[in-house]
Amino acid sequence: MAIETTVLDFKLSNTFEEYKAHMNAPEQQSMFNEMGVKTFYIGQSLDDPLRATVMFQGPKNVLYDIFINPHTKQTVEASGHIYESTKITRWVC
């Protein structure tokens, strides 16, 4: 099974601290664990405090399929992540 690294770059509707707290919450981490996904970096832009990036690793297409599915928009935006602003890049080794 190929492991994919998915990098999301996006705008926030709340503070970076609120976003990070949401992402690190036990229920959010439990959901990622069930999907076989690990969050290994959550960062804030030095140039724009309302812009963030997150790097995930997991099975190929798992995160990509979630973020391109319009039915998940409400779940994604609950964290403060502005869905329409998302730029996705995917990497495999």
PyMOL Python script that loads the backbone (N, CA, C, O; Angstrom):
from pymol import cmd

cmd.read_pdbstr("""\
ATOM      1  N   MET A   1       0.845  -1.183   0.000  1.00  0.00           N
ATOM      2  CA  MET A   1       0.000   0.000   0.000  1.00  0.00           C
ATOM      3  C   MET A   1       0.888   1.244   0.000  1.00  0.00           C
ATOM      4  O   MET A   1       1.798   1.367   0.820  1.00  0.00           O
ATOM      5  N   ALA A   2       0.618   2.150  -0.916  1.00  0.00           N
ATOM      6  CA  ALA A   2       1.380   3.397  -0.992  1.00  0.00           C
ATOM      7  C   ALA A   2       0.910   4.361   0.088  1.00  0.00           C
ATOM      8  O   ALA A   2      -0.286   4.539   0.320  1.00  0.00           O
ATOM      9  N   ILE A   3       1.893   4.975   0.739  1.00  0.00           N
ATOM     10  CA  ILE A   3       1.586   6.010   1.722  1.00  0.00           C
ATOM     11  C   ILE A   3       1.664   7.352   1.009  1.00  0.00           C
ATOM     12  O   ILE A   3       2.651   7.664   0.342  1.00  0.00           O
ATOM     13  N   GLU A   4       0.622   8.125   1.159  1.00  0.00           N
ATOM     14  CA  GLU A   4       0.558   9.423   0.511  1.00  0.00           C
ATOM     15  C   GLU A   4       0.712  10.520   1.559  1.00  0.00           C
ATOM     16  O   GLU A   4       0.122  10.444   2.637  1.00  0.00           O
ATOM     17  N   THR A   5       1.499  11.530   1.242  1.00  0.00           N
ATOM     18  CA  THR A   5       1.578  12.731   2.062  1.00  0.00           C
ATOM     19  C   THR A   5       0.723  13.778   1.371  1.00  0.00           C
ATOM     20  O   THR A   5       0.944  14.114   0.207  1.00  0.00           O
ATOM     21  N   THR A   6      -0.247  14.284   2.097  1.00  0.00           N
ATOM     22  CA  THR A   6      -1.166  15.287   1.566  1.00  0.00           C
ATOM     23  C   THR A   6      -0.902  16.597   2.278  1.00  0.00           C
ATOM     24  O   THR A   6      -0.914  16.660   3.508  1.00  0.00           O
ATOM     25  N   VAL A   7      -0.661  17.650   1.496  1.00  0.00           N
ATOM     26  CA  VAL A   7      -0.385  18.968   2.046  1.00  0.00           C
ATOM     27  C   VAL A   7      -1.545  19.888   1.679  1.00  0.00           C
ATOM     28  O   VAL A   7      -1.877  20.057   0.506  1.00  0.00           O
ATOM     29  N   LEU A   8      -2.151  20.475   2.700  1.00  0.00           N
ATOM     30  CA  LEU A   8      -3.246  21.416   2.496  1.00  0.00           C
ATOM     31  C   LEU A   8      -2.766  22.810   2.878  1.00  0.00           C
ATOM     32  O   LEU A   8      -2.151  22.989   3.929  1.00  0.00           O
ATOM     33  N   ASP A   9      -3.039  23.779   2.048  1.00  0.00           N
ATOM     34  CA  ASP A   9      -2.730  25.183   2.311  1.00  0.00           C
ATOM     35  C   ASP A   9      -4.058  25.916   2.174  1.00  0.00           C
ATOM     36  O   ASP A   9      -4.730  25.784   1.151  1.00  0.00           O
ATOM     37  N   PHE A  10      -4.450  26.693   3.196  1.00  0.00           N
ATOM     38  CA  PHE A  10      -5.790  27.260   3.201  1.00  0.00           C
ATOM     39  C   PHE A  10      -5.889  28.469   4.121  1.00  0.00           C
ATOM     40  O   PHE A  10      -4.998  28.734   4.929  1.00  0.00           O
ATOM     41  N   LYS A  11      -6.985  29.189   3.980  1.00  0.00           N
ATOM     42  CA  LYS A  11      -7.309  30.336   4.823  1.00  0.00           C
ATOM     43  C   LYS A  11      -8.141  29.859   6.016  1.00  0.00           C
ATOM     44  O   LYS A  11      -8.800  28.821   5.964  1.00  0.00           O
ATOM     45  N   LEU A  12      -8.089  30.645   7.084  1.00  0.00           N
ATOM     46  CA  LEU A  12      -8.852  30.353   8.303  1.00  0.00           C
ATOM     47  C   LEU A  12      -9.926  31.405   8.540  1.00  0.00           C
ATOM     48  O   LEU A  12      -9.743  32.581   8.226  1.00  0.00           O
ATOM     49  N   SER A  13     -11.050  30.965   9.099  1.00  0.00           N
ATOM     50  CA  SER A  13     -12.111  31.890   9.496  1.00  0.00           C
ATOM     51  C   SER A  13     -12.042  32.188  10.990  1.00  0.00           C
ATOM     52  O   SER A  13     -12.819  32.997  11.497  1.00  0.00           O
ATOM     53  N   ASN A  14     -11.124  31.545  11.694  1.00  0.00           N
ATOM     54  CA  ASN A  14     -10.914  31.767  13.121  1.00  0.00           C
ATOM     55  C   ASN A  14      -9.410  31.946  13.353  1.00  0.00           C
ATOM     56  O   ASN A  14      -8.656  32.121  12.396  1.00  0.00           O
ATOM     57  N   THR A  15      -8.976  31.904  14.600  1.00  0.00           N
ATOM     58  CA  THR A  15      -7.544  32.052  14.862  1.00  0.00           C
ATOM     59  C   THR A  15      -6.829  30.723  14.629  1.00  0.00           C
ATOM     60  O   THR A  15      -7.440  29.655  14.657  1.00  0.00           O
ATOM     61  N   PHE A  16      -5.530  30.817  14.400  1.00  0.00           N
ATOM     62  CA  PHE A  16      -4.731  29.615  14.222  1.00  0.00           C
ATOM     63  C   PHE A  16      -4.791  28.747  15.483  1.00  0.00           C
ATOM     64  O   PHE A  16      -4.869  27.522  15.391  1.00  0.00           O
ATOM     65  N   GLU A  17      -4.755  29.376  16.651  1.00  0.00           N
ATOM     66  CA  GLU A  17      -4.807  28.631  17.913  1.00  0.00           C
ATOM     67  C   GLU A  17      -6.112  27.837  18.037  1.00  0.00           C
ATOM     68  O   GLU A  17      -6.105  26.695  18.499  1.00  0.00           O
ATOM     69  N   GLU A  18      -7.236  28.448  17.621  1.00  0.00           N
ATOM     70  CA  GLU A  18      -8.522  27.738  17.654  1.00  0.00           C
ATOM     71  C   GLU A  18      -8.516  26.566  16.669  1.00  0.00           C
ATOM     72  O   GLU A  18      -8.992  25.475  16.982  1.00  0.00           O
ATOM     73  N   TYR A  19      -7.972  26.809  15.479  1.00  0.00           N
ATOM     74  CA  TYR A  19      -7.897  25.751  14.477  1.00  0.00           C
ATOM     75  C   TYR A  19      -7.053  24.579  14.990  1.00  0.00           C
ATOM     76  O   TYR A  19      -7.460  23.420  14.905  1.00  0.00           O
ATOM     77  N   LYS A  20      -5.878  24.901  15.521  1.00  0.00           N
ATOM     78  CA  LYS A  20      -4.966  23.863  15.996  1.00  0.00           C
ATOM     79  C   LYS A  20      -5.594  23.071  17.144  1.00  0.00           C
ATOM     80  O   LYS A  20      -5.462  21.848  17.198  1.00  0.00           O
ATOM     81  N   ALA A  21      -6.271  23.757  18.054  1.00  0.00           N
ATOM     82  CA  ALA A  21      -6.950  23.070  19.169  1.00  0.00           C
ATOM     83  C   ALA A  21      -8.008  22.101  18.637  1.00  0.00           C
ATOM     84  O   ALA A  21      -8.151  20.993  19.153  1.00  0.00           O
ATOM     85  N   HIS A  22      -8.744  22.515  17.614  1.00  0.00           N
ATOM     86  CA  HIS A  22      -9.761  21.636  17.013  1.00  0.00           C
ATOM     87  C   HIS A  22      -9.104  20.397  16.407  1.00  0.00           C
ATOM     88  O   HIS A  22      -9.569  19.275  16.610  1.00  0.00           O
ATOM     89  N   MET A  23      -8.031  20.608  15.670  1.00  0.00           N
ATOM     90  CA  MET A  23      -7.359  19.497  15.001  1.00  0.00           C
ATOM     91  C   MET A  23      -6.724  18.515  15.993  1.00  0.00           C
ATOM     92  O   MET A  23      -6.656  17.316  15.724  1.00  0.00           O
ATOM     93  N   ASN A  24      -6.264  19.021  17.125  1.00  0.00           N
ATOM     94  CA  ASN A  24      -5.606  18.172  18.120  1.00  0.00           C
ATOM     95  C   ASN A  24      -6.563  17.594  19.154  1.00  0.00           C
ATOM     96  O   ASN A  24      -6.140  16.843  20.033  1.00  0.00           O
ATOM     97  N   ALA A  25      -7.834  17.929  19.063  1.00  0.00           N
ATOM     98  CA  ALA A  25      -8.825  17.415  20.007  1.00  0.00           C
ATOM     99  C   ALA A  25      -8.902  15.887  19.901  1.00  0.00           C
ATOM    100  O   ALA A  25      -8.775  15.334  18.808  1.00  0.00           O
ATOM    101  N   PRO A  26      -9.109  15.210  21.026  1.00  0.00           N
ATOM    102  CA  PRO A  26      -9.144  13.736  21.021  1.00  0.00           C
ATOM    103  C   PRO A  26     -10.125  13.139  20.009  1.00  0.00           C
ATOM    104  O   PRO A  26      -9.803  12.145  19.359  1.00  0.00           O
ATOM    105  N   GLU A  27     -11.318  13.730  19.865  1.00  0.00           N
ATOM    106  CA  GLU A  27     -12.292  13.156  18.919  1.00  0.00           C
ATOM    107  C   GLU A  27     -11.829  13.310  17.471  1.00  0.00           C
ATOM    108  O   GLU A  27     -12.099  12.443  16.641  1.00  0.00           O
ATOM    109  N   GLN A  28     -11.136  14.404  17.164  1.00  0.00           N
ATOM    110  CA  GLN A  28     -10.616  14.597  15.815  1.00  0.00           C
ATOM    111  C   GLN A  28      -9.480  13.604  15.550  1.00  0.00           C
ATOM    112  O   GLN A  28      -9.429  12.988  14.485  1.00  0.00           O
ATOM    113  N   GLN A  29      -8.585  13.452  16.502  1.00  0.00           N
ATOM    114  CA  GLN A  29      -7.476  12.520  16.344  1.00  0.00           C
ATOM    115  C   GLN A  29      -7.981  11.084  16.244  1.00  0.00           C
ATOM    116  O   GLN A  29      -7.415  10.274  15.511  1.00  0.00           O
ATOM    117  N   SER A  30      -9.038  10.770  16.974  1.00  0.00           N
ATOM    118  CA  SER A  30      -9.637   9.437  16.901  1.00  0.00           C
ATOM    119  C   SER A  30     -10.176   9.163  15.495  1.00  0.00           C
ATOM    120  O   SER A  30     -10.009   8.067  14.960  1.00  0.00           O
ATOM    121  N   MET A  31     -10.823  10.170  14.904  1.00  0.00           N
ATOM    122  CA  MET A  31     -11.344  10.018  13.544  1.00  0.00           C
ATOM    123  C   MET A  31     -10.195   9.766  12.562  1.00  0.00           C
ATOM    124  O   MET A  31     -10.288   8.894  11.698  1.00  0.00           O
ATOM    125  N   PHE A  32      -9.104  10.543  12.703  1.00  0.00           N
ATOM    126  CA  PHE A  32      -7.957  10.340  11.820  1.00  0.00           C
ATOM    127  C   PHE A  32      -7.363   8.939  12.009  1.00  0.00           C
ATOM    128  O   PHE A  32      -7.019   8.272  11.034  1.00  0.00           O
ATOM    129  N   ASN A  33      -7.247   8.504  13.250  1.00  0.00           N
ATOM    130  CA  ASN A  33      -6.712   7.166  13.529  1.00  0.00           C
ATOM    131  C   ASN A  33      -7.545   6.087  12.845  1.00  0.00           C
ATOM    132  O   ASN A  33      -6.994   5.146  12.273  1.00  0.00           O
ATOM    133  N   GLU A  34      -8.868   6.219  12.901  1.00  0.00           N
ATOM    134  CA  GLU A  34      -9.757   5.249  12.264  1.00  0.00           C
ATOM    135  C   GLU A  34      -9.550   5.204  10.751  1.00  0.00           C
ATOM    136  O   GLU A  34      -9.731   4.158  10.129  1.00  0.00           O
ATOM    137  N   MET A  35      -9.170   6.337  10.162  1.00  0.00           N
ATOM    138  CA  MET A  35      -8.932   6.423   8.725  1.00  0.00           C
ATOM    139  C   MET A  35      -7.518   5.982   8.363  1.00  0.00           C
ATOM    140  O   MET A  35      -7.195   5.851   7.182  1.00  0.00           O
ATOM    141  N   GLY A  36      -6.668   5.752   9.373  1.00  0.00           N
ATOM    142  CA  GLY A  36      -5.281   5.383   9.118  1.00  0.00           C
ATOM    143  C   GLY A  36      -4.418   6.575   8.744  1.00  0.00           C
ATOM    144  O   GLY A  36      -3.415   6.429   8.045  1.00  0.00           O
ATOM    145  N   VAL A  37      -4.811   7.761   9.212  1.00  0.00           N
ATOM    146  CA  VAL A  37      -4.151   9.006   8.846  1.00  0.00           C
ATOM    147  C   VAL A  37      -3.429   9.602  10.046  1.00  0.00           C
ATOM    148  O   VAL A  37      -3.951   9.593  11.161  1.00  0.00           O
ATOM    149  N   LYS A  38      -2.229  10.118   9.813  1.00  0.00           N
ATOM    150  CA  LYS A  38      -1.472  10.810  10.857  1.00  0.00           C
ATOM    151  C   LYS A  38      -1.280  12.260  10.442  1.00  0.00           C
ATOM    152  O   LYS A  38      -0.952  12.552   9.292  1.00  0.00           O
ATOM    153  N   THR A  39      -1.489  13.165  11.393  1.00  0.00           N
ATOM    154  CA  THR A  39      -1.202  14.577  11.182  1.00  0.00           C
ATOM    155  C   THR A  39       0.195  14.799  11.717  1.00  0.00           C
ATOM    156  O   THR A  39       0.432  14.596  12.908  1.00  0.00           O
ATOM    157  N   PHE A  40       1.137  15.213  10.866  1.00  0.00           N
ATOM    158  CA  PHE A  40       2.477  15.384  11.396  1.00  0.00           C
ATOM    159  C   PHE A  40       2.974  16.820  11.358  1.00  0.00           C
ATOM    160  O   PHE A  40       4.083  17.097  11.813  1.00  0.00           O
ATOM    161  N   TYR A  41       2.175  17.741  10.822  1.00  0.00           N
ATOM    162  CA  TYR A  41       2.567  19.145  10.857  1.00  0.00           C
ATOM    163  C   TYR A  41       1.334  20.024  10.703  1.00  0.00           C
ATOM    164  O   TYR A  41       0.525  19.823   9.797  1.00  0.00           O
ATOM    165  N   ILE A  42       1.198  20.996  11.592  1.00  0.00           N
ATOM    166  CA  ILE A  42       0.172  22.030  11.486  1.00  0.00           C
ATOM    167  C   ILE A  42       0.908  23.347  11.670  1.00  0.00           C
ATOM    168  O   ILE A  42       1.469  23.600  12.736  1.00  0.00           O
ATOM    169  N   GLY A  43       0.914  24.186  10.645  1.00  0.00           N
ATOM    170  CA  GLY A  43       1.681  25.423  10.711  1.00  0.00           C
ATOM    171  C   GLY A  43       0.890  26.638  10.293  1.00  0.00           C
ATOM    172  O   GLY A  43      -0.077  26.549   9.535  1.00  0.00           O
ATOM    173  N   GLN A  44       1.325  27.786  10.809  1.00  0.00           N
ATOM    174  CA  GLN A  44       0.714  29.075  10.499  1.00  0.00           C
ATOM    175  C   GLN A  44       1.672  29.866   9.610  1.00  0.00           C
ATOM    176  O   GLN A  44       2.883  29.847   9.828  1.00  0.00           O
ATOM    177  N   SER A  45       1.139  30.548   8.626  1.00  0.00           N
ATOM    178  CA  SER A  45       1.947  31.375   7.737  1.00  0.00           C
ATOM    179  C   SER A  45       2.572  32.532   8.505  1.00  0.00           C
ATOM    180  O   SER A  45       1.908  33.173   9.320  1.00  0.00           O
ATOM    181  N   LEU A  46       3.835  32.798   8.247  1.00  0.00           N
ATOM    182  CA  LEU A  46       4.499  33.959   8.846  1.00  0.00           C
ATOM    183  C   LEU A  46       3.978  35.254   8.237  1.00  0.00           C
ATOM    184  O   LEU A  46       3.970  36.294   8.896  1.00  0.00           O
ATOM    185  N   ASP A  47       3.544  35.195   6.982  1.00  0.00           N
ATOM    186  CA  ASP A  47       3.084  36.386   6.278  1.00  0.00           C
ATOM    187  C   ASP A  47       1.612  36.700   6.486  1.00  0.00           C
ATOM    188  O   ASP A  47       1.200  37.853   6.355  1.00  0.00           O
ATOM    189  N   ASP A  48       0.811  35.684   6.810  1.00  0.00           N
ATOM    190  CA  ASP A  48      -0.634  35.867   6.950  1.00  0.00           C
ATOM    191  C   ASP A  48      -1.133  34.999   8.100  1.00  0.00           C
ATOM    192  O   ASP A  48      -1.241  33.783   7.941  1.00  0.00           O
ATOM    193  N   PRO A  49      -1.442  35.593   9.257  1.00  0.00           N
ATOM    194  CA  PRO A  49      -1.857  34.801  10.419  1.00  0.00           C
ATOM    195  C   PRO A  49      -3.171  34.033  10.224  1.00  0.00           C
ATOM    196  O   PRO A  49      -3.503  33.161  11.028  1.00  0.00           O
ATOM    197  N   LEU A  50      -3.913  34.352   9.171  1.00  0.00           N
ATOM    198  CA  LEU A  50      -5.152  33.624   8.890  1.00  0.00           C
ATOM    199  C   LEU A  50      -4.969  32.623   7.751  1.00  0.00           C
ATOM    200  O   LEU A  50      -5.925  32.281   7.055  1.00  0.00           O
ATOM    201  N   ARG A  51      -3.745  32.161   7.572  1.00  0.00           N
ATOM    202  CA  ARG A  51      -3.442  31.123   6.579  1.00  0.00           C
ATOM    203  C   ARG A  51      -2.670  30.013   7.280  1.00  0.00           C
ATOM    204  O   ARG A  51      -1.770  30.273   8.078  1.00  0.00           O
ATOM    205  N   ALA A  52      -3.035  28.775   6.972  1.00  0.00           N
ATOM    206  CA  ALA A  52      -2.399  27.630   7.628  1.00  0.00           C
ATOM    207  C   ALA A  52      -2.063  26.557   6.607  1.00  0.00           C
ATOM    208  O   ALA A  52      -2.548  26.563   5.475  1.00  0.00           O
ATOM    209  N   THR A  53      -1.219  25.642   7.046  1.00  0.00           N
ATOM    210  CA  THR A  53      -0.926  24.455   6.249  1.00  0.00           C
ATOM    211  C   THR A  53      -0.927  23.246   7.182  1.00  0.00           C
ATOM    212  O   THR A  53      -0.523  23.332   8.342  1.00  0.00           O
ATOM    213  N   VAL A  54      -1.379  22.144   6.657  1.00  0.00           N
ATOM    214  CA  VAL A  54      -1.391  20.890   7.417  1.00  0.00           C
ATOM    215  C   VAL A  54      -0.829  19.805   6.512  1.00  0.00           C
ATOM    216  O   VAL A  54      -1.135  19.752   5.321  1.00  0.00           O
ATOM    217  N   MET A  55      -0.004  18.941   7.092  1.00  0.00           N
ATOM    218  CA  MET A  55       0.541  17.807   6.363  1.00  0.00           C
ATOM    219  C   MET A  55       0.058  16.532   7.034  1.00  0.00           C
ATOM    220  O   MET A  55       0.214  16.342   8.240  1.00  0.00           O
ATOM    221  N   PHE A  56      -0.522  15.677   6.234  1.00  0.00           N
ATOM    222  CA  PHE A  56      -1.048  14.394   6.693  1.00  0.00           C
ATOM    223  C   PHE A  56      -0.326  13.282   5.950  1.00  0.00           C
ATOM    224  O   PHE A  56       0.163  13.483   4.838  1.00  0.00           O
ATOM    225  N   GLN A  57      -0.260  12.105   6.571  1.00  0.00           N
ATOM    226  CA  GLN A  57       0.176  10.905   5.868  1.00  0.00           C
ATOM    227  C   GLN A  57      -0.855   9.824   6.110  1.00  0.00           C
ATOM    228  O   GLN A  57      -1.358   9.652   7.220  1.00  0.00           O
ATOM    229  N   GLY A  58      -1.155   9.101   5.049  1.00  0.00           N
ATOM    230  CA  GLY A  58      -2.118   8.019   5.159  1.00  0.00           C
ATOM    231  C   GLY A  58      -2.232   7.279   3.844  1.00  0.00           C
ATOM    232  O   GLY A  58      -1.466   7.532   2.915  1.00  0.00           O
ATOM    233  N   PRO A  59      -3.187   6.365   3.762  1.00  0.00           N
ATOM    234  CA  PRO A  59      -3.391   5.602   2.536  1.00  0.00           C
ATOM    235  C   PRO A  59      -3.684   6.531   1.352  1.00  0.00           C
ATOM    236  O   PRO A  59      -4.311   7.579   1.507  1.00  0.00           O
ATOM    237  N   LYS A  60      -3.224   6.130   0.188  1.00  0.00           N
ATOM    238  CA  LYS A  60      -3.402   6.925  -1.024  1.00  0.00           C
ATOM    239  C   LYS A  60      -4.872   7.277  -1.237  1.00  0.00           C
ATOM    240  O   LYS A  60      -5.752   6.425  -1.116  1.00  0.00           O
ATOM    241  N   ASN A  61      -5.121   8.538  -1.555  1.00  0.00           N
ATOM    242  CA  ASN A  61      -6.434   9.109  -1.901  1.00  0.00           C
ATOM    243  C   ASN A  61      -7.378   9.347  -0.726  1.00  0.00           C
ATOM    244  O   ASN A  61      -8.396  10.013  -0.912  1.00  0.00           O
ATOM    245  N   VAL A  62      -7.096   8.840   0.470  1.00  0.00           N
ATOM    246  CA  VAL A  62      -8.048   8.973   1.581  1.00  0.00           C
ATOM    247  C   VAL A  62      -8.354  10.443   1.875  1.00  0.00           C
ATOM    248  O   VAL A  62      -9.517  10.845   1.863  1.00  0.00           O
ATOM    249  N   LEU A  63      -7.337  11.236   2.135  1.00  0.00           N
ATOM    250  CA  LEU A  63      -7.586  12.641   2.453  1.00  0.00           C
ATOM    251  C   LEU A  63      -8.013  13.433   1.234  1.00  0.00           C
ATOM    252  O   LEU A  63      -8.876  14.306   1.332  1.00  0.00           O
ATOM    253  N   TYR A  64      -7.434  13.147   0.113  1.00  0.00           N
ATOM    254  CA  TYR A  64      -7.816  13.849  -1.112  1.00  0.00           C
ATOM    255  C   TYR A  64      -9.311  13.667  -1.385  1.00  0.00           C
ATOM    256  O   TYR A  64     -10.013  14.631  -1.688  1.00  0.00           O
ATOM    257  N   ASP A  65      -9.783  12.446  -1.276  1.00  0.00           N
ATOM    258  CA  ASP A  65     -11.201  12.168  -1.528  1.00  0.00           C
ATOM    259  C   ASP A  65     -12.099  12.923  -0.558  1.00  0.00           C
ATOM    260  O   ASP A  65     -13.185  13.359  -0.939  1.00  0.00           O
ATOM    261  N   ILE A  66     -11.666  13.085   0.683  1.00  0.00           N
ATOM    262  CA  ILE A  66     -12.457  13.840   1.666  1.00  0.00           C
ATOM    263  C   ILE A  66     -12.514  15.317   1.275  1.00  0.00           C
ATOM    264  O   ILE A  66     -13.580  15.931   1.303  1.00  0.00           O
ATOM    265  N   PHE A  67     -11.379  15.874   0.917  1.00  0.00           N
ATOM    266  CA  PHE A  67     -11.327  17.312   0.665  1.00  0.00           C
ATOM    267  C   PHE A  67     -11.889  17.735  -0.683  1.00  0.00           C
ATOM    268  O   PHE A  67     -12.172  18.918  -0.874  1.00  0.00           O
ATOM    269  N   ILE A  68     -12.060  16.821  -1.617  1.00  0.00           N
ATOM    270  CA  ILE A  68     -12.694  17.205  -2.885  1.00  0.00           C
ATOM    271  C   ILE A  68     -14.194  16.888  -2.882  1.00  0.00           C
ATOM    272  O   ILE A  68     -14.897  17.225  -3.835  1.00  0.00           O
ATOM    273  N   ASN A  69     -14.679  16.253  -1.837  1.00  0.00           N
ATOM    274  CA  ASN A  69     -16.093  15.886  -1.737  1.00  0.00           C
ATOM    275  C   ASN A  69     -16.884  17.049  -1.127  1.00  0.00           C
ATOM    276  O   ASN A  69     -16.675  17.381   0.039  1.00  0.00           O
ATOM    277  N   PRO A  70     -17.788  17.674  -1.892  1.00  0.00           N
ATOM    278  CA  PRO A  70     -18.543  18.816  -1.350  1.00  0.00           C
ATOM    279  C   PRO A  70     -19.419  18.456  -0.146  1.00  0.00           C
ATOM    280  O   PRO A  70     -19.818  19.341   0.611  1.00  0.00           O
ATOM    281  N   HIS A  71     -19.718  17.181   0.036  1.00  0.00           N
ATOM    282  CA  HIS A  71     -20.537  16.768   1.182  1.00  0.00           C
ATOM    283  C   HIS A  71     -19.781  16.867   2.503  1.00  0.00           C
ATOM    284  O   HIS A  71     -20.396  16.838   3.569  1.00  0.00           O
ATOM    285  N   THR A  72     -18.462  16.982   2.446  1.00  0.00           N
ATOM    286  CA  THR A  72     -17.674  17.093   3.677  1.00  0.00           C
ATOM    287  C   THR A  72     -17.370  18.545   4.036  1.00  0.00           C
ATOM    288  O   THR A  72     -16.710  18.808   5.041  1.00  0.00           O
ATOM    289  N   LYS A  73     -17.842  19.482   3.230  1.00  0.00           N
ATOM    290  CA  LYS A  73     -17.542  20.903   3.445  1.00  0.00           C
ATOM    291  C   LYS A  73     -17.875  21.349   4.866  1.00  0.00           C
ATOM    292  O   LYS A  73     -17.052  21.999   5.511  1.00  0.00           O
ATOM    293  N   GLN A  74     -19.048  21.017   5.361  1.00  0.00           N
ATOM    294  CA  GLN A  74     -19.467  21.449   6.697  1.00  0.00           C
ATOM    295  C   GLN A  74     -18.536  20.894   7.776  1.00  0.00           C
ATOM    296  O   GLN A  74     -18.192  21.605   8.720  1.00  0.00           O
ATOM    297  N   THR A  75     -18.133  19.650   7.647  1.00  0.00           N
ATOM    298  CA  THR A  75     -17.224  19.035   8.610  1.00  0.00           C
ATOM    299  C   THR A  75     -15.857  19.712   8.571  1.00  0.00           C
ATOM    300  O   THR A  75     -15.271  20.006   9.614  1.00  0.00           O
ATOM    301  N   VAL A  76     -15.356  19.956   7.368  1.00  0.00           N
ATOM    302  CA  VAL A  76     -14.060  20.619   7.205  1.00  0.00           C
ATOM    303  C   VAL A  76     -14.108  22.018   7.800  1.00  0.00           C
ATOM    304  O   VAL A  76     -13.189  22.422   8.514  1.00  0.00           O
ATOM    305  N   GLU A  77     -15.168  22.758   7.514  1.00  0.00           N
ATOM    306  CA  GLU A  77     -15.251  24.146   7.968  1.00  0.00           C
ATOM    307  C   GLU A  77     -15.536  24.290   9.461  1.00  0.00           C
ATOM    308  O   GLU A  77     -15.380  25.382  10.008  1.00  0.00           O
ATOM    309  N   ALA A  78     -15.947  23.221  10.128  1.00  0.00           N
ATOM    310  CA  ALA A  78     -16.176  23.287  11.585  1.00  0.00           C
ATOM    311  C   ALA A  78     -14.894  23.646  12.330  1.00  0.00           C
ATOM    312  O   ALA A  78     -14.947  24.155  13.450  1.00  0.00           O
ATOM    313  N   SER A  79     -13.746  23.384  11.714  1.00  0.00           N
ATOM    314  CA  SER A  79     -12.459  23.669  12.339  1.00  0.00           C
ATOM    315  C   SER A  79     -12.015  25.116  12.151  1.00  0.00           C
ATOM    316  O   SER A  79     -11.093  25.574  12.825  1.00  0.00           O
ATOM    317  N   GLY A  80     -12.667  25.838  11.237  1.00  0.00           N
ATOM    318  CA  GLY A  80     -12.224  27.175  10.867  1.00  0.00           C
ATOM    319  C   GLY A  80     -11.542  27.192   9.500  1.00  0.00           C
ATOM    320  O   GLY A  80     -11.166  28.252   9.000  1.00  0.00           O
ATOM    321  N   HIS A  81     -11.388  26.025   8.908  1.00  0.00           N
ATOM    322  CA  HIS A  81     -10.768  25.847   7.591  1.00  0.00           C
ATOM    323  C   HIS A  81     -11.754  26.352   6.532  1.00  0.00           C
ATOM    324  O   HIS A  81     -12.883  25.866   6.457  1.00  0.00           O
ATOM    325  N   ILE A  82     -11.336  27.319   5.717  1.00  0.00           N
ATOM    326  CA  ILE A  82     -12.196  27.824   4.644  1.00  0.00           C
ATOM    327  C   ILE A  82     -12.037  26.904   3.432  1.00  0.00           C
ATOM    328  O   ILE A  82     -11.016  26.918   2.745  1.00  0.00           O
ATOM    329  N   TYR A  83     -13.064  26.116   3.195  1.00  0.00           N
ATOM    330  CA  TYR A  83     -13.060  25.043   2.197  1.00  0.00           C
ATOM    331  C   TYR A  83     -12.615  25.522   0.816  1.00  0.00           C
ATOM    332  O   TYR A  83     -11.749  24.908   0.192  1.00  0.00           O
ATOM    333  N   GLU A  84     -13.214  26.630   0.334  1.00  0.00           N
ATOM    334  CA  GLU A  84     -12.943  27.099  -1.028  1.00  0.00           C
ATOM    335  C   GLU A  84     -11.513  27.594  -1.218  1.00  0.00           C
ATOM    336  O   GLU A  84     -11.042  27.700  -2.350  1.00  0.00           O
ATOM    337  N   SER A  85     -10.822  27.896  -0.128  1.00  0.00           N
ATOM    338  CA  SER A  85      -9.460  28.439  -0.249  1.00  0.00           C
ATOM    339  C   SER A  85      -8.390  27.346  -0.325  1.00  0.00           C
ATOM    340  O   SER A  85      -7.211  27.653  -0.499  1.00  0.00           O
ATOM    341  N   THR A  86      -8.782  26.093  -0.197  1.00  0.00           N
ATOM    342  CA  THR A  86      -7.830  24.995  -0.062  1.00  0.00           C
ATOM    343  C   THR A  86      -7.064  24.693  -1.347  1.00  0.00           C
ATOM    344  O   THR A  86      -7.640  24.515  -2.420  1.00  0.00           O
ATOM    345  N   LYS A  87      -5.741  24.644  -1.193  1.00  0.00           N
ATOM    346  CA  LYS A  87      -4.856  24.163  -2.258  1.00  0.00           C
ATOM    347  C   LYS A  87      -4.284  22.840  -1.757  1.00  0.00           C
ATOM    348  O   LYS A  87      -3.729  22.774  -0.660  1.00  0.00           O
ATOM    349  N   ILE A  88      -4.420  21.797  -2.556  1.00  0.00           N
ATOM    350  CA  ILE A  88      -3.992  20.454  -2.167  1.00  0.00           C
ATOM    351  C   ILE A  88      -2.834  20.014  -3.050  1.00  0.00           C
ATOM    352  O   ILE A  88      -2.899  20.119  -4.275  1.00  0.00           O
ATOM    353  N   THR A  89      -1.771  19.520  -2.415  1.00  0.00           N
ATOM    354  CA  THR A  89      -0.720  18.834  -3.159  1.00  0.00           C
ATOM    355  C   THR A  89      -0.536  17.471  -2.521  1.00  0.00           C
ATOM    356  O   THR A  89      -0.690  17.314  -1.310  1.00  0.00           O
ATOM    357  N   ARG A  90      -0.201  16.474  -3.355  1.00  0.00           N
ATOM    358  CA  ARG A  90      -0.057  15.097  -2.861  1.00  0.00           C
ATOM    359  C   ARG A  90       1.282  14.543  -3.293  1.00  0.00           C
ATOM    360  O   ARG A  90       1.754  14.810  -4.398  1.00  0.00           O
ATOM    361  N   TRP A  91       1.894  13.762  -2.402  1.00  0.00           N
ATOM    362  CA  TRP A  91       3.241  13.250  -2.617  1.00  0.00           C
ATOM    363  C   TRP A  91       3.312  11.781  -2.214  1.00  0.00           C
ATOM    364  O   TRP A  91       2.670  11.374  -1.246  1.00  0.00           O
ATOM    365  N   VAL A  92       4.083  10.986  -2.943  1.00  0.00           N
ATOM    366  CA  VAL A  92       4.327   9.596  -2.582  1.00  0.00           C
ATOM    367  C   VAL A  92       5.820   9.325  -2.706  1.00  0.00           C
ATOM    368  O   VAL A  92       6.532  10.003  -3.446  1.00  0.00           O
ATOM    369  N   CYS A  93       6.283   8.311  -1.959  1.00  0.00           N
ATOM    370  CA  CYS A  93       7.693   7.925  -2.072  1.00  0.00           C
ATOM    371  C   CYS A  93       7.796   6.428  -2.223  1.00  0.00           C
ATOM    372  O   CYS A  93       8.899   5.893  -2.334  1.00  0.00           O
TER     373      CYS A  93
END
""", "prot")
cmd.dss("prot")
cmd.show_as("cartoon", "prot")
cmd.util.cbc("prot")
cmd.orient("prot")
